[in-house]
Each structure stands twice: as C-alpha cells, then as structure tokens.
Amino acid sequence: MIPYNFAIATIFFSLFVPVGTPLALVPLLVLIELLSYSARAVSLGLRLAANTLSGHLLMSILGNLVKTFMGISKLTFIIGLLPIAGIFAIVILEFAIACIQAYVFAILTSSYLKDSLFLH
C-alpha cells in the first residue's frame, strides 16, 4: 500500500507536468513551475515586509523631524504641536493599512495553498 504522504506529494508534483507533455519538455516545465511556486511565496513575504517597513519608516522620519523642530525654541515647540496631529493621522492610516495587509496576506496564502493541494 502507498503511504499517504507519498500520494499527496505525487499529486502535488503532478501539477508541474501536465498530461500529454512531450518528454523533452518535462525538465523545462518542472523548472518553470518550481520557479513559479517559489516566486509566489517570496513575493507574498516581500510585499508584506515592504509595506510594513515603509509605514514605520515614514512615522519614524516625521516623528524625528517634529521632535528636532520642537526642540529649537519655545515658539517652535508650540508650532510643532500642529504636525503631531498629522503624525497621529498617519498612525491611524498605518493601522488601516495593516488590516488590509492582513486580509490580503490571508487571501493570497489560502489561494496559494489551494493551488498547491488541488489540481487546477
């Protein structure tokens, strides 16, 4: 009897080579499909990391800029209270972006898992 894990692996790797493919094209198709599945995982993580990093970097740069501006004098300290409202708005925007990223990550992950477990 064939072990269950071997059967699942056979079904997964059968996605790489469609039925009726000429034998000469099999190595090329396997390479292309393997790159495709690897690129999906890399792009998913890279996009999530880039969006998270850009938001945090924007808040850090603006926060340090306002902190430096407010430290110049008492007048600039009072004037510097206005940009803090903008930074607070960016924090709220960053929270909304984080929620959207979590949703997109979950949808794409489930889609990629479905594609890897079930035949097209």
Biopython code that builds the backbone (N, CA, C, O; Angstrom):
import numpy as np
from Bio.PDB.StructureBuilder import StructureBuilder

atoms = [
    (1, "MET", "N", (0.850, -1.175, 0.000)),
    (1, "MET", "CA", (0.000, 0.000, 0.000)),
    (1, "MET", "C", (0.902, 1.248, 0.000)),
    (1, "MET", "O", (1.928, 1.276, 0.679)),
    (2, "ILE", "N", (0.516, 2.263, -0.756)),
    (2, "ILE", "CA", (1.295, 3.504, -0.866)),
    (2, "ILE", "C", (1.023, 4.375, 0.355)),
    (2, "ILE", "O", (-0.135, 4.577, 0.719)),
    (3, "PRO", "N", (2.089, 4.902, 1.005)),
    (3, "PRO", "CA", (1.873, 5.791, 2.159)),
    (3, "PRO", "C", (1.113, 7.050, 1.736)),
    (3, "PRO", "O", (1.222, 7.508, 0.598)),
    (4, "TYR", "N", (0.353, 7.590, 2.665)),
    (4, "TYR", "CA", (-0.495, 8.753, 2.402)),
    (4, "TYR", "C", (0.340, 9.967, 1.984)),
    (4, "TYR", "O", (-0.031, 10.665, 1.040)),
    (5, "ASN", "N", (1.464, 10.234, 2.668)),
    (5, "ASN", "CA", (2.300, 11.390, 2.342)),
    (5, "ASN", "C", (2.873, 11.280, 0.934)),
    (5, "ASN", "O", (2.992, 12.281, 0.227)),
    (6, "PHE", "N", (3.227, 10.070, 0.530)),
    (6, "PHE", "CA", (3.760, 9.874, -0.819)),
    (6, "PHE", "C", (2.685, 10.170, -1.866)),
    (6, "PHE", "O", (2.978, 10.737, -2.919)),
    (7, "ALA", "N", (1.449, 9.787, -1.576)),
    (7, "ALA", "CA", (0.349, 10.047, -2.514)),
    (7, "ALA", "C", (0.102, 11.538, -2.665)),
    (7, "ALA", "O", (-0.127, 12.022, -3.774)),
    (8, "ILE", "N", (0.147, 12.265, -1.563)),
    (8, "ILE", "CA", (-0.047, 13.719, -1.629)),
    (8, "ILE", "C", (1.093, 14.372, -2.400)),
    (8, "ILE", "O", (0.854, 15.256, -3.222)),
    (9, "ALA", "N", (2.319, 13.952, -2.148)),
    (9, "ALA", "CA", (3.461, 14.507, -2.870)),
    (9, "ALA", "C", (3.369, 14.203, -4.358)),
    (9, "ALA", "O", (3.735, 15.038, -5.186)),
    (10, "THR", "N", (2.889, 13.031, -4.700)),
    (10, "THR", "CA", (2.741, 12.670, -6.109)),
    (10, "THR", "C", (1.707, 13.560, -6.786)),
    (10, "THR", "O", (1.912, 14.000, -7.918)),
    (11, "ILE", "N", (0.596, 13.828, -6.101)),
    (11, "ILE", "CA", (-0.436, 14.709, -6.652)),
    (11, "ILE", "C", (0.119, 16.126, -6.818)),
    (11, "ILE", "O", (-0.123, 16.770, -7.839)),
    (12, "PHE", "N", (0.865, 16.613, -5.818)),
    (12, "PHE", "CA", (1.426, 17.960, -5.902)),
    (12, "PHE", "C", (2.403, 18.076, -7.061)),
    (12, "PHE", "O", (2.331, 19.031, -7.833)),
    (13, "PHE", "N", (3.315, 17.118, -7.196)),
    (13, "PHE", "CA", (4.313, 17.195, -8.258)),
    (13, "PHE", "C", (3.721, 16.892, -9.630)),
    (13, "PHE", "O", (4.341, 17.191, -10.651)),
    (14, "SER", "N", (2.527, 16.300, -9.663)),
    (14, "SER", "CA", (1.877, 16.098, -10.961)),
    (14, "SER", "C", (1.390, 17.424, -11.539)),
    (14, "SER", "O", (1.113, 17.507, -12.736)),
    (15, "LEU", "N", (1.279, 18.473, -10.699)),
    (15, "LEU", "CA", (0.913, 19.798, -11.197)),
    (15, "LEU", "C", (2.009, 20.374, -12.089)),
    (15, "LEU", "O", (1.728, 21.193, -12.964)),
    (16, "PHE", "N", (3.244, 19.956, -11.875)),
    (16, "PHE", "CA", (4.361, 20.507, -12.621)),
    (16, "PHE", "C", (4.382, 20.042, -14.071)),
    (16, "PHE", "O", (4.898, 20.747, -14.939)),
    (17, "VAL", "N", (3.833, 18.874, -14.342)),
    (17, "VAL", "CA", (3.877, 18.310, -15.689)),
    (17, "VAL", "C", (2.456, 17.950, -16.109)),
    (17, "VAL", "O", (1.899, 16.967, -15.619)),
    (18, "PRO", "N", (1.859, 18.736, -17.014)),
    (18, "PRO", "CA", (0.510, 18.407, -17.482)),
    (18, "PRO", "C", (0.487, 17.099, -18.274)),
    (18, "PRO", "O", (1.509, 16.663, -18.804)),
    (19, "VAL", "N", (-0.667, 16.498, -18.342)),
    (19, "VAL", "CA", (-0.829, 15.240, -19.075)),
    (19, "VAL", "C", (-0.602, 15.505, -20.564)),
    (19, "VAL", "O", (-1.094, 16.492, -21.111)),
    (20, "GLY", "N", (0.144, 14.619, -21.207)),
    (20, "GLY", "CA", (0.394, 14.730, -22.628)),
    (20, "GLY", "C", (1.586, 15.591, -22.992)),
    (20, "GLY", "O", (1.785, 15.900, -24.167)),
    (21, "THR", "N", (2.389, 15.989, -22.001)),
    (21, "THR", "CA", (3.568, 16.804, -22.274)),
    (21, "THR", "C", (4.661, 15.947, -22.902)),
    (21, "THR", "O", (4.952, 14.858, -22.408)),
    (22, "PRO", "N", (5.269, 16.428, -23.985)),
    (22, "PRO", "CA", (6.383, 15.673, -24.570)),
    (22, "PRO", "C", (7.521, 15.521, -23.565)),
    (22, "PRO", "O", (7.793, 16.433, -22.784)),
    (23, "LEU", "N", (8.168, 14.391, -23.587)),
    (23, "LEU", "CA", (9.212, 14.072, -22.618)),
    (23, "LEU", "C", (10.368, 15.069, -22.671)),
    (23, "LEU", "O", (11.004, 15.327, -21.649)),
    (24, "ALA", "N", (10.645, 15.627, -23.834)),
    (24, "ALA", "CA", (11.753, 16.578, -23.964)),
    (24, "ALA", "C", (11.469, 17.891, -23.225)),
    (24, "ALA", "O", (12.406, 18.586, -22.830)),
    (25, "LEU", "N", (10.194, 18.241, -23.032)),
    (25, "LEU", "CA", (9.836, 19.492, -22.363)),
    (25, "LEU", "C", (9.676, 19.349, -20.852)),
    (25, "LEU", "O", (9.548, 20.356, -20.155)),
    (26, "VAL", "N", (9.681, 18.137, -20.337)),
    (26, "VAL", "CA", (9.442, 17.917, -18.908)),
    (26, "VAL", "C", (10.445, 18.658, -18.022)),
    (26, "VAL", "O", (10.010, 19.319, -17.079)),
    (27, "PRO", "N", (11.762, 18.593, -18.262)),
    (27, "PRO", "CA", (12.682, 19.329, -17.382)),
    (27, "PRO", "C", (12.450, 20.836, -17.391)),
    (27, "PRO", "O", (12.541, 21.486, -16.350)),
    (28, "LEU", "N", (12.154, 21.388, -18.550)),
    (28, "LEU", "CA", (11.908, 22.824, -18.649)),
    (28, "LEU", "C", (10.626, 23.208, -17.915)),
    (28, "LEU", "O", (10.600, 24.213, -17.204)),
    (29, "LEU", "N", (9.577, 22.429, -18.076)),
    (29, "LEU", "CA", (8.310, 22.722, -17.399)),
    (29, "LEU", "C", (8.443, 22.603, -15.887)),
    (29, "LEU", "O", (7.894, 23.422, -15.152)),
    (30, "VAL", "N", (9.164, 21.596, -15.419)),
    (30, "VAL", "CA", (9.356, 21.436, -13.976)),
    (30, "VAL", "C", (10.113, 22.639, -13.413)),
    (30, "VAL", "O", (9.764, 23.146, -12.347)),
    (31, "LEU", "N", (11.129, 23.089, -14.111)),
    (31, "LEU", "CA", (11.892, 24.256, -13.661)),
    (31, "LEU", "C", (11.022, 25.507, -13.624)),
    (31, "LEU", "O", (11.072, 26.265, -12.655)),
    (32, "ILE", "N", (10.232, 25.729, -14.661)),
    (32, "ILE", "CA", (9.363, 26.910, -14.715)),
    (32, "ILE", "C", (8.317, 26.867, -13.604)),
    (32, "ILE", "O", (8.086, 27.874, -12.933)),
    (33, "GLU", "N", (7.687, 25.722, -13.406)),
    (33, "GLU", "CA", (6.666, 25.607, -12.356)),
    (33, "GLU", "C", (7.264, 25.736, -10.961)),
    (33, "GLU", "O", (6.651, 26.330, -10.075)),
    (34, "LEU", "N", (8.458, 25.182, -10.762)),
    (34, "LEU", "CA", (9.121, 25.306, -9.461)),
    (34, "LEU", "C", (9.453, 26.763, -9.176)),
    (34, "LEU", "O", (9.277, 27.229, -8.050)),
    (35, "LEU", "N", (9.926, 27.479, -10.171)),
    (35, "LEU", "CA", (10.183, 28.915, -10.016)),
    (35, "LEU", "C", (8.894, 29.682, -9.731)),
    (35, "LEU", "O", (8.887, 30.621, -8.936)),
    (36, "SER", "N", (7.822, 29.282, -10.373)),
    (36, "SER", "CA", (6.536, 29.948, -10.168)),
    (36, "SER", "C", (6.062, 29.792, -8.718)),
    (36, "SER", "O", (5.657, 30.770, -8.090)),
    (37, "TYR", "N", (6.110, 28.578, -8.194)),
    (37, "TYR", "CA", (5.676, 28.352, -6.813)),
    (37, "TYR", "C", (6.596, 29.050, -5.814)),
    (37, "TYR", "O", (6.125, 29.562, -4.798)),
    (38, "SER", "N", (7.885, 29.077, -6.085)),
    (38, "SER", "CA", (8.828, 29.760, -5.191)),
    (38, "SER", "C", (8.625, 31.268, -5.237)),
    (38, "SER", "O", (8.685, 31.934, -4.203)),
    (39, "ALA", "N", (8.389, 31.806, -6.418)),
    (39, "ALA", "CA", (8.200, 33.250, -6.562)),
    (39, "ALA", "C", (6.944, 33.718, -5.840)),
    (39, "ALA", "O", (6.906, 34.837, -5.327)),
    (40, "ARG", "N", (5.928, 32.887, -5.793)),
    (40, "ARG", "CA", (4.705, 33.262, -5.072)),
    (40, "ARG", "C", (4.990, 33.492, -3.596)),
    (40, "ARG", "O", (4.566, 34.498, -3.025)),
    (41, "ALA", "N", (5.696, 32.576, -2.989)),
    (41, "ALA", "CA", (5.996, 32.707, -1.556)),
    (41, "ALA", "C", (6.900, 33.898, -1.288)),
    (41, "ALA", "O", (6.691, 34.631, -0.321)),
    (42, "VAL", "N", (7.892, 34.095, -2.124)),
    (42, "VAL", "CA", (8.821, 35.214, -1.931)),
    (42, "VAL", "C", (8.097, 36.539, -2.125)),
    (42, "VAL", "O", (8.289, 37.466, -1.339)),
    (43, "SER", "N", (7.271, 36.643, -3.157)),
    (43, "SER", "CA", (6.579, 37.909, -3.425)),
    (43, "SER", "C", (5.584, 38.241, -2.320)),
    (43, "SER", "O", (5.416, 39.408, -1.968)),
    (44, "LEU", "N", (4.932, 37.236, -1.777)),
    (44, "LEU", "CA", (3.977, 37.465, -0.699)),
    (44, "LEU", "C", (4.679, 38.037, 0.531)),
    (44, "LEU", "O", (4.223, 39.028, 1.101)),
    (45, "GLY", "N", (5.766, 37.429, 0.934)),
    (45, "GLY", "CA", (6.501, 37.929, 2.097)),
    (45, "GLY", "C", (7.177, 39.255, 1.846)),
    (45, "GLY", "O", (7.205, 40.109, 2.732)),
    (46, "LEU", "N", (7.721, 39.446, 0.660)),
    (46, "LEU", "CA", (8.414, 40.689, 0.328)),
    (46, "LEU", "C", (7.456, 41.865, 0.288)),
    (46, "LEU", "O", (7.783, 42.946, 0.779)),
    (47, "ARG", "N", (6.276, 41.671, -0.291)),
    (47, "ARG", "CA", (5.294, 42.756, -0.355)),
    (47, "ARG", "C", (4.812, 43.135, 1.032)),
    (47, "ARG", "O", (4.658, 44.318, 1.337)),
    (48, "LEU", "N", (4.575, 42.147, 1.867)),
    (48, "LEU", "CA", (4.130, 42.416, 3.227)),
    (48, "LEU", "C", (5.205, 43.165, 4.007)),
    (48, "LEU", "O", (4.902, 44.128, 4.710)),
    (49, "ALA", "N", (6.457, 42.730, 3.888)),
    (49, "ALA", "CA", (7.554, 43.392, 4.597)),
    (49, "ALA", "C", (7.774, 44.812, 4.088)),
    (49, "ALA", "O", (8.022, 45.714, 4.888)),
    (50, "ALA", "N", (7.692, 45.033, 2.780)),
    (50, "ALA", "CA", (7.911, 46.371, 2.221)),
    (50, "ALA", "C", (6.836, 47.348, 2.669)),
    (50, "ALA", "O", (7.145, 48.489, 3.011)),
    (51, "ASN", "N", (5.582, 46.919, 2.672)),
    (51, "ASN", "CA", (4.505, 47.809, 3.110)),
    (51, "ASN", "C", (4.619, 48.138, 4.592)),
    (51, "ASN", "O", (4.392, 49.280, 4.993)),
    (52, "THR", "N", (4.962, 47.164, 5.396)),
    (52, "THR", "CA", (5.126, 47.404, 6.825)),
    (52, "THR", "C", (6.313, 48.324, 7.096)),
    (52, "THR", "O", (6.219, 49.260, 7.889)),
    (53, "LEU", "N", (7.419, 48.047, 6.434)),
    (53, "LEU", "CA", (8.627, 48.852, 6.642)),
    (53, "LEU", "C", (8.434, 50.289, 6.191)),
    (53, "LEU", "O", (8.899, 51.210, 6.863)),
    (54, "SER", "N", (7.761, 50.500, 5.071)),
    (54, "SER", "CA", (7.584, 51.866, 4.572)),
    (54, "SER", "C", (6.736, 52.704, 5.523)),
    (54, "SER", "O", (7.036, 53.878, 5.741)),
    (55, "GLY", "N", (5.695, 52.127, 6.087)),
    (55, "GLY", "CA", (4.869, 52.866, 7.038)),
    (55, "GLY", "C", (5.626, 53.222, 8.306)),
    (55, "GLY", "O", (5.535, 54.348, 8.796)),
    (56, "HIS", "N", (6.373, 52.262, 8.836)),
    (56, "HIS", "CA", (7.147, 52.532, 10.047)),
    (56, "HIS", "C", (8.250, 53.553, 9.776)),
    (56, "HIS", "O", (8.529, 54.408, 10.616)),
    (57, "LEU", "N", (8.861, 53.464, 8.627)),
    (57, "LEU", "CA", (9.919, 54.406, 8.274)),
    (57, "LEU", "C", (9.366, 55.820, 8.138)),
    (57, "LEU", "O", (9.997, 56.773, 8.595)),
    (58, "LEU", "N", (8.211, 55.970, 7.524)),
    (58, "LEU", "CA", (7.578, 57.282, 7.390)),
    (58, "LEU", "C", (7.266, 57.878, 8.755)),
    (58, "LEU", "O", (7.526, 59.059, 8.987)),
    (59, "MET", "N", (6.713, 57.077, 9.661)),
    (59, "MET", "CA", (6.408, 57.594, 11.002)),
    (59, "MET", "C", (7.676, 57.963, 11.752)),
    (59, "MET", "O", (7.697, 58.965, 12.466)),
    (60, "SER", "N", (8.722, 57.182, 11.607)),
    (60, "SER", "CA", (9.984, 57.471, 12.285)),
    (60, "SER", "C", (10.613, 58.763, 11.773)),
    (60, "SER", "O", (11.065, 59.589, 12.566)),
    (61, "ILE", "N", (10.646, 58.941, 10.469)),
    (61, "ILE", "CA", (11.250, 60.149, 9.894)),
    (61, "ILE", "C", (10.472, 61.391, 10.297)),
    (61, "ILE", "O", (11.064, 62.380, 10.729)),
    (62, "LEU", "N", (9.158, 61.352, 10.160)),
    (62, "LEU", "CA", (8.355, 62.520, 10.525)),
    (62, "LEU", "C", (8.402, 62.791, 12.024)),
    (62, "LEU", "O", (8.445, 63.948, 12.441)),
    (63, "GLY", "N", (8.394, 61.752, 12.825)),
    (63, "GLY", "CA", (8.471, 61.943, 14.277)),
    (63, "GLY", "C", (9.786, 62.575, 14.700)),
    (63, "GLY", "O", (9.797, 63.478, 15.537)),
    (64, "ASN", "N", (10.886, 62.118, 14.140)),
    (64, "ASN", "CA", (12.184, 62.722, 14.468)),
    (64, "ASN", "C", (12.294, 64.147, 13.954)),
    (64, "ASN", "O", (12.911, 64.994, 14.601)),
    (65, "LEU", "N", (11.701, 64.422, 12.794)),
    (65, "LEU", "CA", (11.714, 65.777, 12.254)),
    (65, "LEU", "C", (10.951, 66.733, 13.167)),
    (65, "LEU", "O", (11.434, 67.829, 13.455)),
    (66, "VAL", "N", (9.778, 66.334, 13.620)),
    (66, "VAL", "CA", (8.979, 67.175, 14.514)),
    (66, "VAL", "C", (9.680, 67.318, 15.865)),
    (66, "VAL", "O", (9.681, 68.401, 16.449)),
    (67, "LYS", "N", (10.268, 66.244, 16.358)),
    (67, "LYS", "CA", (10.986, 66.315, 17.643)),
    (67, "LYS", "C", (12.145, 67.308, 17.560)),
    (67, "LYS", "O", (12.352, 68.099, 18.480)),
    (68, "THR", "N", (12.892, 67.270, 16.471)),
    (68, "THR", "CA", (14.004, 68.208, 16.291)),
    (68, "THR", "C", (13.481, 69.631, 16.159)),
    (68, "THR", "O", (14.045, 70.558, 16.742)),
    (69, "PHE", "N", (12.405, 69.810, 15.397)),
    (69, "PHE", "CA", (11.816, 71.145, 15.207)),
    (69, "PHE", "C", (11.308, 71.709, 16.521)),
    (69, "PHE", "O", (11.477, 72.898, 16.789)),
    (70, "MET", "N", (10.690, 70.877, 17.342)),
    (70, "MET", "CA", (10.137, 71.348, 18.611)),
    (70, "MET", "C", (11.222, 71.652, 19.637)),
    (70, "MET", "O", (10.973, 72.375, 20.603)),
    (71, "GLY", "N", (12.401, 71.118, 19.442)),
    (71, "GLY", "CA", (13.490, 71.357, 20.381)),
    (71, "GLY", "C", (14.284, 72.626, 20.121)),
    (71, "GLY", "O", (15.204, 72.931, 20.879)),
    (72, "ILE", "N", (13.960, 73.372, 19.077)),
    (72, "ILE", "CA", (14.727, 74.568, 18.728)),
    (72, "ILE", "C", (14.440, 75.705, 19.703)),
    (72, "ILE", "O", (15.370, 76.278, 20.271)),
    (73, "SER", "N", (13.178, 76.037, 19.904)),
    (73, "SER", "CA", (12.816, 77.118, 20.825)),
    (73, "SER", "C", (11.400, 76.883, 21.334)),
    (73, "SER", "O", (10.734, 75.921, 20.951)),
    (74, "LYS", "N", (10.951, 77.798, 22.218)),
    (74, "LYS", "CA", (9.594, 77.658, 22.756)),
    (74, "LYS", "C", (8.544, 77.941, 21.685)),
    (74, "LYS", "O", (7.474, 77.333, 21.676)),
    (75, "LEU", "N", (8.860, 78.864, 20.786)),
    (75, "LEU", "CA", (7.920, 79.177, 19.713)),
    (75, "LEU", "C", (7.760, 77.981, 18.764)),
    (75, "LEU", "O", (6.643, 77.628, 18.387)),
    (76, "THR", "N", (8.869, 77.371, 18.389)),
    (76, "THR", "CA", (8.776, 76.211, 17.501)),
    (76, "THR", "C", (8.158, 75.006, 18.212)),
    (76, "THR", "O", (7.592, 74.123, 17.569)),
    (77, "PHE", "N", (8.269, 74.975, 19.540)),
    (77, "PHE", "CA", (7.611, 73.905, 20.286)),
    (77, "PHE", "C", (6.103, 74.032, 20.153)),
    (77, "PHE", "O", (5.403, 73.038, 19.957)),
    (78, "ILE", "N", (5.604, 75.261, 20.262)),
    (78, "ILE", "CA", (4.159, 75.481, 20.143)),
    (78, "ILE", "C", (3.699, 75.218, 18.703)),
    (78, "ILE", "O", (2.663, 74.593, 18.476)),
    (79, "ILE", "N", (4.482, 75.704, 17.742)),
    (79, "ILE", "CA", (4.136, 75.474, 16.337)),
    (79, "ILE", "C", (4.229, 73.983, 15.997)),
    (79, "ILE", "O", (3.467, 73.487, 15.166)),
    (80, "GLY", "N", (5.141, 73.285, 16.625)),
    (80, "GLY", "CA", (5.347, 71.861, 16.357)),
    (80, "GLY", "C", (4.222, 70.968, 16.832)),
    (80, "GLY", "O", (4.184, 69.787, 16.486)),
    (81, "LEU", "N", (3.296, 71.513, 17.626)),
    (81, "LEU", "CA", (2.157, 70.712, 18.066)),
    (81, "LEU", "C", (1.200, 70.416, 16.912)),
    (81, "LEU", "O", (0.492, 69.410, 16.947)),
    (82, "LEU", "N", (1.167, 71.272, 15.895)),
    (82, "LEU", "CA", (0.281, 71.043, 14.738)),
    (82, "LEU", "C", (0.672, 69.803, 13.924)),
    (82, "LEU", "O", (-0.203, 69.005, 13.590)),
    (83, "PRO", "N", (1.961, 69.613, 13.593)),
    (83, "PRO", "CA", (2.306, 68.412, 12.822)),
    (83, "PRO", "C", (2.080, 67.105, 13.584)),
    (83, "PRO", "O", (2.001, 66.039, 12.973)),
    (84, "ILE", "N", (1.976, 67.180, 14.899)),
    (84, "ILE", "CA", (1.710, 65.965, 15.672)),
    (84, "ILE", "C", (0.342, 65.395, 15.297)),
    (84, "ILE", "O", (0.154, 64.178, 15.311)),
    (85, "ALA", "N", (-0.618, 66.270, 14.960)),
    (85, "ALA", "CA", (-1.929, 65.798, 14.509)),
    (85, "ALA", "C", (-1.780, 65.040, 13.186)),
    (85, "ALA", "O", (-2.451, 64.032, 12.967)),
    (86, "GLY", "N", (-0.907, 65.521, 12.315)),
    (86, "GLY", "CA", (-0.644, 64.815, 11.054)),
    (86, "GLY", "C", (-0.002, 63.457, 11.298)),
    (86, "GLY", "O", (-0.339, 62.476, 10.635)),
    (87, "ILE", "N", (0.908, 63.404, 12.235)),
    (87, "ILE", "CA", (1.559, 62.127, 12.559)),
    (87, "ILE", "C", (0.538, 61.157, 13.157)),
    (87, "ILE", "O", (0.582, 59.957, 12.887)),
    (88, "PHE", "N", (-0.370, 61.682, 13.961)),
    (88, "PHE", "CA", (-1.424, 60.831, 14.519)),
    (88, "PHE", "C", (-2.311, 60.278, 13.406)),
    (88, "PHE", "O", (-2.722, 59.118, 13.458)),
    (89, "ALA", "N", (-2.608, 61.102, 12.400)),
    (89, "ALA", "CA", (-3.399, 60.636, 11.255)),
    (89, "ALA", "C", (-2.642, 59.540, 10.495)),
    (89, "ALA", "O", (-3.251, 58.583, 10.016)),
    (90, "ILE", "N", (-1.331, 59.680, 10.388)),
    (90, "ILE", "CA", (-0.528, 58.658, 9.710)),
    (90, "ILE", "C", (-0.534, 57.355, 10.511)),
    (90, "ILE", "O", (-0.524, 56.273, 9.925)),
    (91, "VAL", "N", (-0.550, 57.447, 11.825)),
    (91, "VAL", "CA", (-0.627, 56.247, 12.666)),
    (91, "VAL", "C", (-1.952, 55.522, 12.422)),
    (91, "VAL", "O", (-1.984, 54.295, 12.327)),
    (92, "ILE", "N", (-3.036, 56.278, 12.322)),
    (92, "ILE", "CA", (-4.338, 55.664, 12.028)),
    (92, "ILE", "C", (-4.328, 55.034, 10.636)),
    (92, "ILE", "O", (-4.854, 53.938, 10.442)),
    (93, "LEU", "N", (-3.728, 55.733, 9.670)),
    (93, "LEU", "CA", (-3.607, 55.188, 8.325)),
    (93, "LEU", "C", (-2.760, 53.915, 8.332)),
    (93, "LEU", "O", (-3.078, 52.952, 7.634)),
    (94, "GLU", "N", (-1.701, 53.912, 9.106)),
    (94, "GLU", "CA", (-0.843, 52.725, 9.206)),
    (94, "GLU", "C", (-1.618, 51.538, 9.785)),
    (94, "GLU", "O", (-1.419, 50.400, 9.361)),
    (95, "PHE", "N", (-2.492, 51.800, 10.743)),
    (95, "PHE", "CA", (-3.326, 50.733, 11.297)),
    (95, "PHE", "C", (-4.278, 50.181, 10.239)),
    (95, "PHE", "O", (-4.468, 48.969, 10.142)),
    (96, "ALA", "N", (-4.880, 51.075, 9.442)),
    (96, "ALA", "CA", (-5.781, 50.627, 8.380)),
    (96, "ALA", "C", (-5.021, 49.812, 7.333)),
    (96, "ALA", "O", (-5.530, 48.801, 6.851)),
    (97, "ILE", "N", (-3.814, 50.239, 6.980)),
    (97, "ILE", "CA", (-3.001, 49.507, 6.018)),
    (97, "ILE", "C", (-2.627, 48.137, 6.569)),
    (97, "ILE", "O", (-2.598, 47.156, 5.825)),
    (98, "ALA", "N", (-2.341, 48.062, 7.865)),
    (98, "ALA", "CA", (-2.012, 46.773, 8.488)),
    (98, "ALA", "C", (-3.200, 45.814, 8.406)),
    (98, "ALA", "O", (-3.015, 44.621, 8.163)),
    (99, "CYS", "N", (-4.414, 46.322, 8.606)),
    (99, "CYS", "CA", (-5.607, 45.472, 8.496)),
    (99, "CYS", "C", (-5.788, 44.980, 7.062)),
    (99, "CYS", "O", (-6.104, 43.811, 6.840)),
    (100, "ILE", "N", (-5.589, 45.866, 6.096)),
    (100, "ILE", "CA", (-5.712, 45.471, 4.692)),
    (100, "ILE", "C", (-4.639, 44.450, 4.327)),
    (100, "ILE", "O", (-4.917, 43.482, 3.620)),
    (101, "GLN", "N", (-3.412, 44.663, 4.809)),
    (101, "GLN", "CA", (-2.324, 43.723, 4.517)),
    (101, "GLN", "C", (-2.606, 42.357, 5.117)),
    (101, "GLN", "O", (-2.311, 41.338, 4.493)),
    (102, "ALA", "N", (-3.166, 42.317, 6.306)),
    (102, "ALA", "CA", (-3.510, 41.032, 6.921)),
    (102, "ALA", "C", (-4.570, 40.311, 6.100)),
    (102, "ALA", "O", (-4.504, 39.095, 5.922)),
    (103, "TYR", "N", (-5.541, 41.059, 5.603)),
    (103, "TYR", "CA", (-6.590, 40.468, 4.767)),
    (103, "TYR", "C", (-6.005, 39.925, 3.461)),
    (103, "TYR", "O", (-6.296, 38.793, 3.074)),
    (104, "VAL", "N", (-5.190, 40.721, 2.788)),
    (104, "VAL", "CA", (-4.582, 40.291, 1.522)),
    (104, "VAL", "C", (-3.662, 39.094, 1.743)),
    (104, "VAL", "O", (-3.655, 38.160, 0.941)),
    (105, "PHE", "N", (-2.886, 39.119, 2.829)),
    (105, "PHE", "CA", (-1.988, 38.003, 3.140)),
    (105, "PHE", "C", (-2.789, 36.717, 3.335)),
    (105, "PHE", "O", (-2.410, 35.665, 2.820)),
    (106, "ALA", "N", (-3.889, 36.798, 4.074)),
    (106, "ALA", "CA", (-4.709, 35.611, 4.320)),
    (106, "ALA", "C", (-5.346, 35.100, 3.025)),
    (106, "ALA", "O", (-5.373, 33.893, 2.785)),
    (107, "ILE", "N", (-5.853, 35.997, 2.202)),
    (107, "ILE", "CA", (-6.490, 35.586, 0.950)),
    (107, "ILE", "C", (-5.476, 34.941, 0.010)),
    (107, "ILE", "O", (-5.742, 33.879, -0.553)),
    (108, "LEU", "N", (-4.304, 35.580, -0.165)),
    (108, "LEU", "CA", (-3.300, 35.033, -1.079)),
    (108, "LEU", "C", (-2.718, 33.721, -0.564)),
    (108, "LEU", "O", (-2.460, 32.806, -1.345)),
    (109, "THR", "N", (-2.510, 33.627, 0.752)),
    (109, "THR", "CA", (-1.991, 32.386, 1.314)),
    (109, "THR", "C", (-2.970, 31.239, 1.096)),
    (109, "THR", "O", (-2.567, 30.143, 0.705)),
    (110, "SER", "N", (-4.243, 31.485, 1.346)),
    (110, "SER", "CA", (-5.229, 30.418, 1.134)),
    (110, "SER", "C", (-5.348, 30.066, -0.350)),
    (110, "SER", "O", (-5.551, 28.903, -0.698)),
    (111, "SER", "N", (-5.224, 31.053, -1.209)),
    (111, "SER", "CA", (-5.264, 30.786, -2.649)),
    (111, "SER", "C", (-4.065, 29.951, -3.089)),
    (111, "SER", "O", (-4.214, 29.005, -3.863)),
    (112, "TYR", "N", (-2.878, 30.300, -2.599)),
    (112, "TYR", "CA", (-1.678, 29.541, -2.960)),
    (112, "TYR", "C", (-1.733, 28.122, -2.408)),
    (112, "TYR", "O", (-1.313, 27.177, -3.076)),
    (113, "LEU", "N", (-2.249, 27.968, -1.187)),
    (113, "LEU", "CA", (-2.377, 26.626, -0.616)),
    (113, "LEU", "C", (-3.387, 25.793, -1.397)),
    (113, "LEU", "O", (-3.173, 24.602, -1.624)),
    (114, "LYS", "N", (-4.481, 26.415, -1.804)),
    (114, "LYS", "CA", (-5.473, 25.692, -2.600)),
    (114, "LYS", "C", (-4.856, 25.233, -3.918)),
    (114, "LYS", "O", (-5.072, 24.100, -4.348)),
    (115, "ASP", "N", (-4.088, 26.117, -4.559)),
    (115, "ASP", "CA", (-3.460, 25.751, -5.824)),
    (115, "ASP", "C", (-2.448, 24.615, -5.650)),
    (115, "ASP", "O", (-2.272, 23.795, -6.552)),
    (116, "SER", "N", (-1.787, 24.568, -4.498)),
    (116, "SER", "CA", (-0.778, 23.523, -4.310)),
    (116, "SER", "C", (-1.389, 22.195, -3.865)),
    (116, "SER", "O", (-0.771, 21.145, -4.035)),
    (117, "LEU", "N", (-2.586, 22.232, -3.301)),
    (117, "LEU", "CA", (-3.192, 20.986, -2.815)),
    (117, "LEU", "C", (-4.166, 20.357, -3.797)),
    (117, "LEU", "O", (-4.338, 19.138, -3.803)),
    (118, "PHE", "N", (-4.798, 21.162, -4.617)),
    (118, "PHE", "CA", (-5.795, 20.641, -5.539)),
    (118, "PHE", "C", (-5.361, 20.910, -6.968)),
    (118, "PHE", "O", (-4.767, 21.946, -7.268)),
    (119, "LEU", "N", (-5.663, 19.971, -7.840)),
    (119, "LEU", "CA", (-5.333, 20.145, -9.247)),
    (119, "LEU", "C", (-6.138, 21.296, -9.832)),
    (119, "LEU", "O", (-7.258, 21.572, -9.402)),
    (120, "HIS", "N", (-5.551, 21.957, -10.815)),
    (120, "HIS", "CA", (-6.216, 23.092, -11.470)),
    (120, "HIS", "C", (-7.410, 22.617, -12.243)),
    (120, "HIS", "O", (-8.103, 23.422, -12.866)),
]
sb = StructureBuilder()
sb.init_structure("model")
sb.init_model(0)
sb.init_chain("A")
sb.init_seg("    ")
for serial, (resi, resn, name, xyz) in enumerate(atoms, 1):
    if name == "N":
        sb.init_residue(resn, " ", resi, " ")
    sb.init_atom(name, np.array(xyz, "f"), 0.0, 1.0, " ", f" {name:<3s}", serial, name[0])
structure = sb.get_structure()
